[in-house]
Amino acid sequence: MAKEFAQGFYKSKAWQRCRAAYVASVGGLCERCLRDGIVTAGEIVHHKIRVTPDTINDPQVLLDWGNLELLCRECHRKVHDGEIHKPADRTKRRFSVGENGKITAK
């Protein structure tokens, strides 16, 4: 969900037109998945330089296609996990399986 300061921008006709044209220009597919040879529908037009109170009036940040990237939800989550907080350690187990097959929490 968009931050309060950016809600007007994301509802604007300028953004809606820019977003639709950008999605069509990249074929509607997640650009990061496609680079890895995976075909996934793109859902979120991501701003590489983030939309912040300092950039909310900068058309180079908001509407320049060079600052946009179409991502699936998973890739978008990964981008923001890396930017906002440490990525989760997906290899660390939170449970163990005993010899008798019983699962116990660590």
C-alpha positions in Angstrom: 0.0 0.0 0.0 1.3 3.4 -0.9 2.4 5.8 1.8 0.0 8.6 2.5 2.2 11.3 0.9 2.2 9.3 -2.4 -1.4 8.2 -2.6 -2.4 11.1 -4.8 0.4 10.3 -7.3 -0.5 6.6 -7.6 -4.1 7.6 -8.3 -3.1 10.2 -10.9 -3.9 9.8 -14.6 -0.3 10.6 -15.4 0.8 7.5 -13.3 -2.0 5.3 -14.6 -1.1 6.1 -18.2 2.7 5.7 -17.6 2.2 2.4 -15.7 0.0 0.9 -18.4 2.3 2.0 -21.2 5.4 0.6 -19.4 3.7 -2.7 -18.7 2.8 -3.1 -22.3 6.3 -2.1 -23.4 7.9 -5.0 -21.5 5.2 -7.5 -22.5 3.6 -7.8 -19.0 6.3 -10.1 -17.7 8.4 -9.8 -14.6 11.7 -8.4 -15.9 13.9 -10.1 -13.2 12.4 -13.5 -13.7 12.7 -13.2 -17.5 16.4 -12.5 -17.1 16.7 -15.8 -15.4 14.7 -17.6 -18.1 11.5 -17.8 -16.1 8.2 -16.6 -17.4 6.2 -14.9 -14.7 3.4 -12.3 -14.9 4.5 -8.9 -13.7 2.2 -7.2 -11.2 4.1 -4.3 -9.7 5.8 -1.4 -11.5 8.7 -0.8 -9.1 10.6 2.5 -8.9 14.3 1.8 -8.7 14.9 5.2 -7.1 12.3 5.1 -4.3 9.3 7.4 -4.1 9.9 9.5 -1.0 8.8 12.8 0.3 11.9 14.2 -1.3 11.3 12.7 -4.7 7.5 12.9 -4.9 7.6 15.9 -7.2 10.5 14.7 -9.4 9.2 13.5 -12.8 12.6 11.9 -13.4 11.9 9.6 -10.5 8.2 9.1 -10.8 7.6 8.8 -14.6 10.9 8.1 -16.3 10.9 4.6 -17.7 14.6 4.3 -16.9 13.6 4.3 -13.2 10.8 1.7 -13.6 10.9 -2.1 -13.5 8.0 -4.5 -13.8 8.2 -7.2 -11.1 6.2 -10.1 -9.9 5.2 -10.0 -6.2 8.0 -12.3 -5.1 10.7 -10.3 -6.9 9.3 -7.1 -5.5 9.3 -8.6 -2.0 12.9 -9.6 -2.5 13.9 -6.1 -3.6 12.3 -4.5 -0.5 13.6 -7.1 1.9 17.1 -6.1 0.8 16.4 -2.4 1.1 14.3 -2.3 4.3 15.7 -5.0 6.6 17.9 -8.0 6.5 16.7 -10.7 4.2 15.3 -13.6 6.0 17.6 -16.6 6.3 15.5 -19.1 4.4 18.1 -21.9 5.0 17.9 -21.8 8.8 15.6 -24.5 10.1 13.1 -23.6 12.8 12.5 -27.3 13.6 14.3 -30.6 13.8 13.2 -34.1 13.1 14.2 -36.8 15.6 15.1 -40.4 14.8 11.6 -41.5 15.5 10.2 -38.9 13.0 8.9 -36.6 15.7 9.2 -32.9 14.7 10.3 -30.5 17.5 10.7 -26.7 17.4 14.2 -25.3 17.9 
